[in-house]
Amino acid sequence: MPLVPAEVGNILLEAVAERYERVWPDCSLVQFTQSGATYLFELASAVGAGQEDRTVAAWTVTPATVGKRGVSYQRGFPLAADPGSPSVDRGHLIPNLSGGEFGTNIFRQDRSLNRGWSQEGRRFRALERETAIPGIFYFGHLLYEDDTAYPIKIEIGVLRGDTLHVERFQNRFPPGQ
């Protein structure tokens, strides 16, 4: 029996939520749908938790048509820069090629990973391009190690037939690396 993308997505978000709640017990997770993608978002400010509001995970099935990228909106999205940190981009948890838009979909992403300038970045970009085909299931998960909205790692998954292929990528590095 073939896997149903919506069932896979919901199971993944459940598992991610359980893990996140173990690590961040004072969290306030909300789930919502935006432009066909389902998001798991940490609304820490609603409960006065110490961590920043941040996106935790999302899944989608690439639609038949994808809207144009809103470049002016993206330029206006704030990017806090840490002194001495590597260059970062406005990464998209759900790639634009898969219908990902803005707001909660944008996060701080290592520039070499996002643009495919490193070995890991080339693998990352290849997985993103694989999901540009309508009907492909895509899953993204941001992992945090502190209270900021700057993920340490990114997991992305692609459903290939009845197999969920998942890879994990380093997004933050200690200073000097």
N, C-alpha and C positions, 0 to 999 in steps of 0.2 A: 504494500500500500504506500503510495507516494506521500511525502511529507507535505503538510499544508503550511505555507509561509506564515500566516497569521498565528497559527498554533505555535510554531517554532519561535516567533518573535515574542509572544506572550510568555512562553516558558523561560526564555532567556531573560526577559525583564524581571520576572519573578525571582529567578536565581540571583541576578545582579542586586535586586532590592534586598534580598535576605542577607547577602554578603555585606552590602553597604551598611545596613542597619546594625550588623555585628561590629563593624569597624567604627561607625559614627552613630552611637546609640541615641544622641540628642537630635537626630535629623528629622526632617519633615519632607518626605518624598511625595511628589505628585506625578501623576501620569496624564498625558494629554496628547492629542493628535494635532499636527500642524502640517498642512500641505501634503497629506497622505502619509507622513511619517509619524510613528508613535514614539514619544519621548518619556524618559524617566528623569525628573528634575528635582534637585535638592533645593527646597525653599526654606533654608535655614533661618532667614530673617523672620519668618512667620512665627517661630517658636523661640526666638532669641538665642539660637545656637551660635557657637563661636566660629564656625566655618562660613565662608562666603556662599551665596546662592550660586549654584553651578549645575550644569548638565551632567548626568551620570551615564546615560545610555540612550540609544535610539535604534529603531529598525524601520525598514521600508521595503517595498517592492518597487523597483524602478518603473515609473509610469511611461506610457507610450509617447507623451510629449513632455518636454521639460522647459520651463520658462527661462527667459534670459536672466543673466546675472545682474543684480542691481548694484552696479559699481559704486554709485554715489552713497548708497546706504552703507555698504561695506566700509568705505573710507571713513565714515563717521563713527564706526564702531570703535570704542576706546580700547587701546592696547597699553596697559601699564608696562613700562620697561623697568627691569631691575638693573641697577648699575652693575656692570661687569658680566651680565648674562648674555648668552648668544642671541642672535637676531631671531625674532619670532614673527610669524604670519598670523593672519586671521584664518585659522583652519576651520573647515566645515566638518562636523561629525558625520552628517549625511552629505556625501559629495554633491556638488552642483550637478554633475553628470547624472546623478540618481534622483534629482528633484529637490535636493537640499536647499533651503533658503537661509534666512538670517536669524537674528535674535538668539534664542537658546541653542541654535545649531552652531553658532560660532564660538570658538575657544582659542586660547593661546597655543600655537603649535610651532614646534621647532622648524625653522625655515628650511634647513637642508632635508628634513624628513618630508615636509609638505611639498617641496618642489622637486623631489627626486634627485637631489644632489649628492646623496650618500648611497652606500649599498643598501641600507635599510630603506632609504627613501625610494629607491628604484622598485623594491618589492612592494612598498606601500602604494606607490602610484599604479603599479601593475594591477593590484587588487582593486583599486578604485576604478580603473578603466574597465576591468572585467564586469563591473556592475552597471555600465552605461547602457547595456542592452535591456530593453523593456521586458518586464516580468522577472528580473533577477532579484533575489532576496539579498539585502545588505544589512549588516548589524554593526554598530559602533559602540564601544564602551570606553569611557575615560576613567582612569584609575588615579587616585589622589593619595598623597602621603602626608599632607599638611592641611591647614585650614583655608588655603588659597583656592582660587578657581583655575589654577595652572596645573593641569594633569602631569603626573610623572611618566605615565605610560598610556598607550592607546591600544586597544584590541579592536580588530575589525574581522568580521566574518562574512563569508559568502556561501550561500547554499548552492552546492554543486550536485544536482540530482538529489540523492538521499543522504548526502554527506555535508555537514557544516564544516567548512574549512576556516579555521581561526588562526590569526597570527597576532603577536604582541610586539609593539614597537616602543622603544625608549623615546620619550618626548622632552624630558628635562635631564640635564647633566650637571654634575658638580662644577663649580667655577673652575676655569682653566682646562676643561676637557673639550 
